[in-house]
């Protein structure tokens, strides 16, 4: 991890994350290329630990930006939960979703 933290890619992503708190697919690919190809991929567990990430947990979804109402909920909302606005609203975007799965 220290090699990655010292890299230009990490600097680009950390600077962007601090300013905008998001990463696009191209930046994610650049970041992932810094790791060994066979490295296992996991996501954080519900309360602690880690769970494996499978291809079925990766999808594209329309989300409504900045509509989270609670600190414990995500910052962005599921379009299905949107009560005002429309799918064509500028605050609705497509996003790559890495879905955490509980056992």
Backbone as JSON Lines, residues from 0, in Angstrom:
{"i":0,"aa":"X","n":[0.81,-1.18,0.0],"ca":[0.0,0.0,0.0],"c":[0.86,1.26,0.0]}
{"i":1,"aa":"X","n":[2.05,1.21,0.65],"ca":[2.88,2.4,0.7],"c":[3.34,2.81,-0.7]}
{"i":2,"aa":"X","n":[3.61,1.83,-1.58],"ca":[3.99,2.15,-2.96],"c":[2.86,2.91,-3.65]}
{"i":3,"aa":"X","n":[1.62,2.45,-3.45],"ca":[0.47,3.12,-4.04],"c":[0.31,4.52,-3.47]}
{"i":4,"aa":"X","n":[0.42,4.65,-2.16],"ca":[0.23,5.96,-1.52],"c":[1.24,6.99,-2.01]}
{"i":5,"aa":"X","n":[2.4,6.54,-2.48],"ca":[3.42,7.45,-2.97],"c":[3.3,7.71,-4.47]}
{"i":6,"aa":"X","n":[2.37,7.06,-5.13],"ca":[2.26,7.17,-6.58],"c":[1.48,8.41,-7.0]}
{"i":7,"aa":"X","n":[1.69,8.81,-8.25],"ca":[0.96,9.95,-8.82],"c":[-0.53,9.65,-8.91]}
{"i":8,"aa":"X","n":[-0.88,8.38,-9.18],"ca":[-2.3,8.02,-9.26],"c":[-2.97,8.23,-7.91]}
{"i":9,"aa":"X","n":[-2.32,7.78,-6.85],"ca":[-2.89,7.95,-5.51],"c":[-3.06,9.43,-5.22]}
{"i":10,"aa":"X","n":[-2.08,10.24,-5.57],"ca":[-2.16,11.67,-5.31],"c":[-3.33,12.29,-6.06]}
{"i":11,"aa":"X","n":[-3.48,11.91,-7.33],"ca":[-4.61,12.41,-8.13],"c":[-5.93,12.03,-7.48]}
{"i":12,"aa":"X","n":[-6.06,10.76,-7.11],"ca":[-7.31,10.3,-6.53],"c":[-7.56,10.9,-5.16]}
{"i":13,"aa":"X","n":[-6.55,10.99,-4.32],"ca":[-6.77,11.54,-3.0],"c":[-7.1,13.03,-3.09]}
{"i":14,"aa":"X","n":[-6.45,13.76,-3.99],"ca":[-6.79,15.18,-4.17],"c":[-8.23,15.32,-4.66]}
{"i":15,"aa":"X","n":[-8.61,14.5,-5.63],"ca":[-9.98,14.56,-6.16],"c":[-10.99,14.16,-5.1]}
{"i":16,"aa":"X","n":[-10.66,13.11,-4.32],"ca":[-11.57,12.63,-3.3],"c":[-11.82,13.72,-2.26]}
{"i":17,"aa":"X","n":[-10.78,14.4,-1.86],"ca":[-10.92,15.47,-0.87],"c":[-11.8,16.58,-1.42]}
{"i":18,"aa":"X","n":[-11.66,16.92,-2.7],"ca":[-12.43,18.02,-3.28],"c":[-13.84,17.6,-3.65]}
{"i":19,"aa":"X","n":[-14.0,16.47,-4.34],"ca":[-15.3,16.12,-4.9],"c":[-15.89,14.85,-4.29]}
{"i":20,"aa":"X","n":[-15.1,14.07,-3.59],"ca":[-15.55,12.84,-2.96],"c":[-16.18,11.86,-3.94]}
{"i":21,"aa":"X","n":[-15.64,11.75,-5.14],"ca":[-16.09,10.74,-6.08],"c":[-14.95,10.34,-7.0]}
{"i":22,"aa":"X","n":[-15.1,9.19,-7.62],"ca":[-14.12,8.66,-8.55],"c":[-14.88,8.1,-9.75]}
{"i":23,"aa":"X","n":[-14.35,8.31,-10.95],"ca":[-15.01,7.72,-12.12],"c":[-14.33,6.4,-12.49]}
{"i":24,"aa":"X","n":[-14.91,5.68,-13.44],"ca":[-14.41,4.36,-13.81],"c":[-12.97,4.43,-14.29]}
{"i":25,"aa":"X","n":[-12.62,5.4,-15.11],"ca":[-11.24,5.52,-15.61],"c":[-10.26,5.66,-14.44]}
{"i":26,"aa":"X","n":[-10.58,6.49,-13.48],"ca":[-9.7,6.69,-12.32],"c":[-9.62,5.41,-11.48]}
{"i":27,"aa":"X","n":[-10.73,4.71,-11.35],"ca":[-10.74,3.46,-10.6],"c":[-9.84,2.42,-11.29]}
{"i":28,"aa":"X","n":[-9.95,2.33,-12.61],"ca":[-9.09,1.4,-13.36],"c":[-7.62,1.77,-13.15]}
{"i":29,"aa":"X","n":[-7.28,3.05,-13.25],"ca":[-5.9,3.49,-13.03],"c":[-5.42,3.11,-11.63]}
{"i":30,"aa":"X","n":[-6.28,3.29,-10.66],"ca":[-5.93,2.94,-9.29],"c":[-5.73,1.43,-9.13]}
{"i":31,"aa":"X","n":[-6.66,0.65,-9.68],"ca":[-6.58,-0.8,-9.55],"c":[-5.36,-1.38,-10.25]}
{"i":32,"aa":"X","n":[-4.87,-0.73,-11.3],"ca":[-3.69,-1.23,-11.99],"c":[-2.43,-1.14,-11.14]}
{"i":33,"aa":"X","n":[-2.49,-0.44,-10.04],"ca":[-1.35,-0.34,-9.13],"c":[-1.21,-1.57,-8.25]}
{"i":34,"aa":"X","n":[-2.22,-2.45,-8.24],"ca":[-2.24,-3.63,-7.38],"c":[-1.97,-4.89,-8.19]}
{"i":35,"aa":"X","n":[-1.5,-5.95,-7.53],"ca":[-1.3,-7.22,-8.23],"c":[-2.63,-7.74,-8.8]}
{"i":36,"aa":"X","n":[-2.6,-8.28,-10.02],"ca":[-3.81,-8.72,-10.71],"c":[-4.55,-9.81,-9.95]}
{"i":37,"aa":"X","n":[-3.85,-10.63,-9.19],"ca":[-4.49,-11.73,-8.46],"c":[-4.94,-11.37,-7.05]}
{"i":38,"aa":"X","n":[-4.82,-10.1,-6.66],"ca":[-5.19,-9.68,-5.3],"c":[-6.69,-9.83,-5.09]}
{"i":39,"aa":"X","n":[-7.09,-10.45,-3.99],"ca":[-8.5,-10.66,-3.67],"c":[-9.17,-9.31,-3.43]}
{"i":40,"aa":"X","n":[-10.44,-9.18,-3.85],"ca":[-11.22,-7.95,-3.67],"c":[-12.33,-8.23,-2.68]}
{"i":41,"aa":"X","n":[-12.42,-7.39,-1.65],"ca":[-13.46,-7.52,-0.63],"c":[-14.11,-6.17,-0.39]}
{"i":42,"aa":"X","n":[-15.26,-6.19,0.27],"ca":[-15.92,-4.96,0.7],"c":[-16.09,-5.05,2.22]}
{"i":43,"aa":"X","n":[-16.27,-3.9,2.85],"ca":[-16.43,-3.91,4.29],"c":[-17.72,-4.64,4.68]}
{"i":44,"aa":"X","n":[-17.68,-5.34,5.81],"ca":[-18.85,-6.03,6.33],"c":[-19.86,-5.03,6.88]}
{"i":45,"aa":"X","n":[-21.02,-5.51,7.23],"ca":[-22.09,-4.63,7.71],"c":[-21.65,-3.86,8.95]}
{"i":46,"aa":"X","n":[-21.11,-4.55,9.94],"ca":[-20.64,-3.87,11.14],"c":[-19.14,-3.99,11.32]}
{"i":47,"aa":"X","n":[-18.58,-5.12,10.9],"ca":[-17.14,-5.31,11.01],"c":[-16.7,-6.39,10.05]}
{"i":48,"aa":"X","n":[-15.42,-6.55,9.9],"ca":[-14.89,-7.57,9.01],"c":[-15.06,-7.22,7.54]}
{"i":49,"aa":"X","n":[-14.91,-8.23,6.68],"ca":[-14.95,-8.04,5.24],"c":[-15.72,-9.17,4.57]}
{"i":50,"aa":"X","n":[-16.32,-8.9,3.43],"ca":[-17.01,-9.89,2.62],"c":[-16.4,-9.88,1.22]}
{"i":51,"aa":"X","n":[-16.39,-11.06,0.58],"ca":[-15.9,-11.14,-0.8],"c":[-16.83,-10.37,-1.73]}
{"i":52,"aa":"X","n":[-16.26,-9.86,-2.81],"ca":[-17.02,-9.17,-3.85],"c":[-17.09,-10.1,-5.06]}
{"i":53,"aa":"X","n":[-18.3,-10.37,-5.52],"ca":[-18.48,-11.24,-6.68],"c":[-18.99,-10.41,-7.86]}
{"i":54,"aa":"X","n":[-18.82,-10.89,-9.09],"ca":[-19.29,-10.13,-10.26],"c":[-20.78,-9.78,-10.2]}
{"i":55,"aa":"X","n":[-21.58,-10.62,-9.53],"ca":[-23.02,-10.35,-9.43],"c":[-23.31,-9.12,-8.57]}
{"i":56,"aa":"X","n":[-22.35,-8.68,-7.8],"ca":[-22.54,-7.52,-6.92],"c":[-22.15,-6.21,-7.62]}
{"i":57,"aa":"X","n":[-21.77,-6.28,-8.87],"ca":[-21.36,-5.08,-9.62],"c":[-22.42,-4.79,-10.66]}
{"i":58,"aa":"X","n":[-22.95,-3.56,-10.63],"ca":[-24.01,-3.19,-11.57],"c":[-23.98,-1.69,-11.83]}
{"i":59,"aa":"X","n":[-24.82,-1.26,-12.75],"ca":[-24.99,0.17,-13.02],"c":[-26.41,0.52,-12.58]}
{"i":60,"aa":"X","n":[-26.54,1.63,-11.87],"ca":[-27.86,2.07,-11.39],"c":[-27.98,3.57,-11.54]}
{"i":61,"aa":"X","n":[-29.21,4.04,-11.7],"ca":[-29.47,5.48,-11.65],"c":[-29.64,5.87,-10.19]}
{"i":62,"aa":"X","n":[-28.92,6.92,-9.8],"ca":[-28.99,7.39,-8.42],"c":[-29.33,8.86,-8.4]}
{"i":63,"aa":"X","n":[-29.92,9.31,-7.32],"ca":[-30.21,10.73,-7.13],"c":[-29.14,11.29,-6.19]}
{"i":64,"aa":"X","n":[-28.44,12.31,-6.65],"ca":[-27.31,12.85,-5.91],"c":[-27.74,13.64,-4.68]}
{"i":65,"aa":"X","n":[-26.98,13.46,-3.61],"ca":[-27.12,14.26,-2.39],"c":[-28.53,14.24,-1.81]}
{"i":66,"aa":"X","n":[-29.17,13.09,-1.81],"ca":[-30.52,13.01,-1.26],"c":[-30.59,12.17,0.0]}
{"i":67,"aa":"X","n":[-29.45,11.72,0.51],"ca":[-29.45,10.95,1.76],"c":[-29.96,11.81,2.9]}
{"i":68,"aa":"X","n":[-30.81,11.23,3.7],"ca":[-31.44,12.0,4.78],"c":[-30.85,11.71,6.15]}
{"i":69,"aa":"X","n":[-30.12,10.61,6.28],"ca":[-29.57,10.22,7.57],"c":[-28.07,9.94,7.43]}
{"i":70,"aa":"X","n":[-27.32,10.2,8.5],"ca":[-25.88,9.96,8.47],"c":[-25.55,8.5,8.22]}
{"i":71,"aa":"X","n":[-26.38,7.59,8.7],"ca":[-26.12,6.16,8.55],"c":[-26.52,5.64,7.18]}
{"i":72,"aa":"X","n":[-27.26,6.43,6.43],"ca":[-27.65,6.04,5.08],"c":[-26.63,6.59,4.08]}
{"i":73,"aa":"X","n":[-26.65,6.13,2.87],"ca":[-25.73,6.63,1.86],"c":[-25.98,8.1,1.54]}
{"i":74,"aa":"X","n":[-24.95,8.73,1.03],"ca":[-25.03,10.14,0.66],"c":[-26.0,10.36,-0.5]}
{"i":75,"aa":"X","n":[-26.08,9.39,-1.41],"ca":[-26.95,9.48,-2.59],"c":[-28.08,8.47,-2.45]}
{"i":76,"aa":"X","n":[-29.19,8.76,-3.13],"ca":[-30.35,7.9,-3.01],"c":[-30.6,7.03,-4.22]}
{"i":77,"aa":"X","n":[-31.36,5.97,-4.01],"ca":[-31.8,5.1,-5.08],"c":[-32.9,5.81,-5.84]}
{"i":78,"aa":"X","n":[-32.83,5.81,-7.15],"ca":[-33.82,6.52,-7.96],"c":[-35.23,6.04,-7.66]}
{"i":79,"aa":"X","n":[-35.38,4.77,-7.3],"ca":[-36.71,4.24,-6.99],"c":[-37.31,4.93,-5.78]}
{"i":80,"aa":"X","n":[-36.47,5.5,-4.92],"ca":[-36.95,6.17,-3.71],"c":[-37.17,7.67,-3.91]}
{"i":81,"aa":"X","n":[-36.88,8.17,-5.1],"ca":[-36.99,9.59,-5.38],"c":[-38.45,10.01,-5.39]}
{"i":82,"aa":"X","n":[-38.8,10.98,-4.56],"ca":[-40.2,11.4,-4.48],"c":[-40.49,12.63,-5.32]}
{"i":83,"aa":"X","n":[-39.47,13.4,-5.62],"ca":[-39.68,14.56,-6.48],"c":[-38.61,14.59,-7.55]}
{"i":84,"aa":"X","n":[-38.86,15.31,-8.6],"ca":[-37.92,15.34,-9.71],"c":[-38.25,14.21,-10.67]}
{"i":85,"aa":"X","n":[-37.41,14.06,-11.67],"ca":[-37.65,13.03,-12.67],"c":[-36.34,12.36,-13.02]}
{"i":86,"aa":"X","n":[-36.38,11.2,-13.7],"ca":[-35.14,10.53,-14.09],"c":[-34.25,11.38,-15.0]}
{"i":87,"aa":"X","n":[-34.79,12.42,-15.6],"ca":[-34.0,13.28,-16.47],"c":[-33.39,14.47,-15.71]}
{"i":88,"aa":"X","n":[-33.65,14.56,-14.43],"ca":[-33.14,15.65,-13.6],"c":[-31.61,15.66,-13.63]}
{"i":89,"aa":"X","n":[-30.99,16.85,-13.59],"ca":[-29.51,16.9,-13.59],"c":[-28.92,16.26,-12.34]}
{"i":90,"aa":"X","n":[-29.72,16.07,-11.3],"ca":[-29.23,15.45,-10.07],"c":[-29.39,13.94,-10.08]}
{"i":91,"aa":"X","n":[-29.78,13.38,-11.23],"ca":[-29.87,11.92,-11.38],"c":[-28.79,11.5,-12.37]}
{"i":92,"aa":"X","n":[-27.95,10.56,-11.95],"ca":[-26.85,10.09,-12.78],"c":[-26.77,8.57,-12.74]}
{"i":93,"aa":"X","n":[-26.11,8.0,-13.73],"ca":[-25.8,6.57,-13.68],"c":[-24.49,6.4,-12.93]}
{"i":94,"aa":"X","n":[-24.42,5.34,-12.14],"ca":[-23.21,5.1,-11.35],"c":[-22.91,3.6,-11.32]}
{"i":95,"aa":"X","n":[-21.64,3.27,-11.25],"ca":[-21.21,1.9,-11.06],"c":[-21.38,1.58,-9.57]}
{"i":96,"aa":"X","n":[-22.1,0.51,-9.26],"ca":[-22.4,0.16,-7.87],"c":[-21.68,-1.14,-7.51]}
{"i":97,"aa":"X","n":[-20.92,-1.1,-6.43],"ca":[-20.31,-2.29,-5.85],"c":[-21.13,-2.59,-4.6]}
{"i":98,"aa":"X","n":[-22.02,-3.54,-4.71],"ca":[-23.0,-3.79,-3.68],"c":[-22.45,-4.73,-2.61]}
{"i":99,"aa":"X","n":[-22.55,-4.31,-1.36],"ca":[-22.15,-5.15,-0.25],"c":[-23.26,-6.17,-0.01]}
{"i":100,"aa":"X","n":[-22.88,-7.39,0.28],"ca":[-23.86,-8.45,0.48],"c":[-23.68,-9.03,1.88]}
{"i":101,"aa":"X","n":[-24.76,-9.17,2.61],"ca":[-24.69,-9.77,3.94],"c":[-25.0,-11.25,3.85]}
{"i":102,"aa":"X","n":[-24.46,-12.01,4.74],"ca":[-24.7,-13.46,4.75],"c":[-26.04,-13.76,5.34]}
